[in-house]
């Protein structure tokens, strides 16, 4: 379909077709037809010879038209007669012959003008009825043509091109995403700990009208034709029909786009029945679709309305509203279903992603729906955003409570890091990515509630002032974790193991804080306090595990000076030392200190306590036994032996030293 006709040949051909059709008419004479056609386009005035030669079968009196109409011919304009005949005798829909559409639209314009004129002449009711009938006939054709053009010229939604755009890449999920397991059923495995979460990048997009990503919904050439048809339908009072056609076609297209983006139509009840793994995937797709829909599709949709319905603000608003409302509400309904669903810790990150995605496009929604008819959509979007915010805080509180309540009774093998510690610290580490969002939400909650104790004591009994809400909550959360771990340490009968367990877990907490943005959030003073706790636990371990060994190497009870010490007592001391050391070796080689540096530091601390004491005791009293029989039975280990054996501790593999003889004997 074309808005203009190029070349006289096509104009002449169109006119010949019109005249041929009108030669059978009994209502208009040939001379009148020449005048009428000339008013449609001045190029048609050249057709007088053709029309004169073709007029033999046409009545030459306009009165026949009046007689046929049953009225006075003074009320009938010959141009109206010609336009009416062209419309009523149009044998094919306008799209069948694009080059002749100009004449069809010109005839419609003539009828519209006639109806406007006749509205001022109430005595011409009969002619008015004819005009309205012709106009109704024309509108039926144009409505079909409008639908045909709109459908036939819709640009297919290219999801591939969309994925390749820089705008979408900045909204997409990391390819190295790791899922957060359910708190009650599992924890992060060790090899997952340092992998990034499935975090969406929160990059603010350009405002509406930006050229970051252009999208044609309809081929540009067709927009001209759609605008011409829409203009006639609106002028004729058929704006409702035009809006209905436009909205129904475009609504189906937007629904198809959402389907391509993986968005399904689900009720709230259906969303609540979905298993978490499947729901997680749907939440990811929702986050992606929200930005695509608002920033790209709806922006382009509103631009299309503005191009087609030029000069009619109300029609633009109505068409856009009716077109876009359904898909927006579909997304908002899913958001509402998630917000009111069962709260569990694994959902928090996705809920925060959904909250941020919707918050990021809320201003764009306000721009898109900036009229009274769009207030409902804007209000609904704000309501869903508030619901997601409440769900996020509620889920965070549930997580805090779950950490406090976690009461597993099975101790970790070898004093290893407890799964609860791994889970909580990886969870907390990921939460830092959402600091801005969580601080805003927590501030809102705190402003609406009675303030609870926001004082968190450091070792120096100092109050933390001007600490962000999230930092306070995380400090309290880790404090709850530490209290829980204290209780779990008492499940070990060996007091040395209790200290190893606490040392491992506190060290893990500190490392997670140091290796992330948590250190900035919690502060250096917080880290120093935990480092002090690690040293305290190491000291407690040395006292609990090695005091008995070291007591065997003391001078007390030997019966005098080193020169006259009792051999019997010395044999007993060396024997007890060997037994104690071998027992520690057997047990503590099975204990595990996962961090290599901490393990090495602990071995050095043991060496600094044991080796000097053994060297001194052996140097002062070893000679009393070495000259006697079975000396190797009592002095089983050299200093180098002990130093080497200490390197086997805390590897998590139990070893035995039974029946070993001193090297070199």
Steps between C-alpha positions, in 0.01 A plus 500: 500500500637846416399841625551673160480399136804553285463548128208597285462154354386358829275797563340460157457128549331556835270759350409269213404236751282750688332624184443147375328421828295816489395463134228265620371751750175678444573771752772725357564633151840498332565871520436497871735206534778693330461780749485260795806303403690820441443595862664175615821579319575770243676244285161339435384809313691360203250219480222707341536337159486153653199581714317672215541197277386272777193696605249378245335265745496747789192717566582867442286643774586521868128501568494125446716468808257704701210297369672177585564632847142610533602857581579834355807509275596839642623323812727254315853601404622317188833444670320313772328285240831403344668431833204292612507293184875441525467377860192284445625345178851427619529136408820418688646600834730799469815294550427310176601801295738722697538754222129585504474549874554872459166528321325284757624719784411812303146368462486433875620855562222628276235305691638619832491858381146450369379365834657799674319734262169315523512518879435869449199425274248295697256501206730264306433194716468267204833596350653481845380142532665417169822667610506314828431170325787564258724600788413186694580292192833680460589458867446125478749489213749723680471307823587177318780675317636648825508156660656344189779758482568491873528121506683464172761761581579405859874459545579157652639521854872424467600364839845413364577859408364609834735265686796635306428863588716670763190612688376147551842359582516742790163372622577131465607248757856390556590180321679380812192523718476277803172413661431545869369174649216473743617566856338188643612256231851591396795734502751628252764250412861605549567545131200731465596739774684760301279499193292809438131485563247528221507875533350734248699809419307805604601738224261785452378514145445815301172678538224445250585635161868412526675340205664221696294237325257575217221261419257520208169336579349571156684557175535878450333513155183349640471760776411766242211292369380415850503866591294592191237236579491584870452866415189425287352264757545750782356786292202280414426426864632145480786553744368227729515240223845620398627475860351154540671370188833657592491385861393144426774452238777661701391329823546161336843604377609608850366176646709310248807706595452410865466135406830522308657649813377196694218670690195282558150599606472361852253561778618578852403150610699344216808704593475384860491136393820518294806324641786730592739398223240568234382817673857627513527471122171685455616776732819543295297527180265747666790727598626498142155546349409799718785707363449384142127567514514844659823638359469362149164354401264743673715797412486395136126427531425849625710649223301296247172633640631853472599448138170346391250705699646842427301793634280303737649483850203316645510229234874454553450456872206264466667282236825475696320430824281228350795347317754493781292459813459123468869410473599742776237359733613146413850583624372687805273209594800268506689750714208518742481119518868480592463778756222323690643150461667282762815660634816293493862610507591380152249740346649818645749575223248449222244713684758775536583469130131531418466799731798677343386422145154644563637799695738569211216532246240662725581850378469375142158353580397839637611663175320243288176526699504873568126557460197431717423170330848373590479584869373151576800333338746733677324444832504123447872506416580698815289258704685198363834674563403563863386138530831370369685728743297368793557144380876561482519633855267228626716235336814655649342490845405137443862427416617670820256291701606182322865561592403541864278192499732265309559216742673217314661259745747326272855636555721558200775243457841613621377838627448616142308812397133446572263503200296769677805727503565445132138559414455815706825668394448427130146629536616814680780556249246501217271736690764773482425537129157624605620745766331805352169324457502334842610818678211686342248230590633461855496875558137505395416215735688661789326833443162330519574286806607558855880514497658198662848490639731615226802493727750232418784468741855454395759351729563846640131549579479776241176589327486497126358830388391587147520137397276420201197280578630207299835505684321489836281211390795304364696555819209365699459212257865395528478540876209254497707265285791519743271426795360201313852376428594533867218264581598256226861492623380341823393193302871402491621314809862601444547858617791543258267409215251761622762771458609370159137504387445858618835613361421351158157657484594847624797502262267408214268786597790747505633384164159537337477853636853591389456358152187703423334836539391383845816646652399850392154439637600349835821694553860424594424508872249218457763293317765566767267376771448168316873463445539531873244224545699274267811552714300428813369176354853399395627568851212301646586210270867500603405501865239226462704265276864550597502584870519133595784439255693798629446392862706187421797724418507698823762466773254469783489158664829369360653462847779756487735663253564378150815319613330276748149474356328168549531280192174334587318832499675605182396179326144565609516858374635405157252216478208729586623761254516239224152374579352849512670608179397183317141540620490861380659397173247221447204724575604837365633383165132425440396853592472747215612859471404580139682832468868434420628817662301445819615138508862603467468770766345248739780249441757772564326589826514134608865472400588812696343346808604135471835487322695735732360319803592159356845623395569631847368190678683263269823695533489500878370149567546293186854398593375319809318247285704481180776294666256251641323200352193560279568873472303514173197374682480827690673753278311409184514833312766747411426869479495469122253211525257708701537795265419279204205333669346834592472572128249214471249662733167646381503339156178306561664156459554304826850348536654270762849496667466170693816284545727750328866502607721797520689554180862383518452249785 
